[in-house]
Amino acid sequence: MSRSDGLPASIDIREVGPRDGLQPEAPISVEDRLRLIAALVDAGARSVEVTAFVSPKAVPAMAGAAEVVRGLGAPGDVTWWALVPNVRGAELAVDAGIRHLTVTVSASPTYSQRNVGMSTEESMAQAAVIAGMAPAADIVISCAFGSPYEGEISVDEVAGLAARCRDAGATVTLADTTGMATPRRVSAVVAATGPDVGLHLHDTRGTALVNAYAAMELGVRRFDTAVGGLGGSPFAAGAGGNLATEDLVHLCDDLDVTTGIDLTRLLEASTLTASLIGRPVPSRLATAGPRGRLAGG
């Protein structure tokens, strides 16, 4: 439902910090990852990507994925997601008790080869199989707004992949993997795919928040964000972190767009994240604080 100003009354945020945020970091313990997840749920997160079932040799930070899932307990009203790179990863995730899978298909042929060792066509075929392995699956189309290798990506190519994802029974998320999106590009792609997509935005060039605002005006209501603004792709030089959850929630609070997330508790989770990785997080709000702190309320 949209308001008279064109913005949605509410949006859904999938918190990807425990997976995408921590993935490029030095490994932290399963117990600390569970502490972070619990803090995010306490802040109001109701959709959380908790881990990835990938080779621990390739991604050491995601070792112990099944232990993380076992430590979550009953989901209650929270949806737990796990990223899987292939059918074997999906089997492991489902065996561990995950019911919601995310899998990536790249619109960039070169990125696809470097990321998963498959062509886009091979990756799409495997994603379609994975989509049928769990009660729910979301296919993330990476490099949907441009590639660090090919440059421009055809809008028609992205729309075609999105249609095939839906045909496979999955929802669709468009990923700005290397921060190449702008509001103009977001508008062009969403016009082709329709607004019933999620957006996974990276802040490499400082455009993630303005892209999210532009997408909300277009009717997009699902967003992936990471606490602290952590993350980044190891397969694209210079790729920045995710749109920070606290930055988006802060904006939405001011716009009276409901997220269901308590900003004060979320900032506590962001502080915990900084302590776990041993350095300040890149989130602007974590550095400057909410506008009320500076304005005196």
Beta strands, then each sheet from edge to edge (+ up, - down):
strand 1: 12-15
strand 2: 47-52
strand 3: 79-83
strand 4: 100-106
strand 5: 136-142
strand 6: 171-176
strand 7: 198-201
strand 8: 222-225
sheet 1: 1+ 8+ 7+ 6+ 5+ 4+ 3+ 2+
end
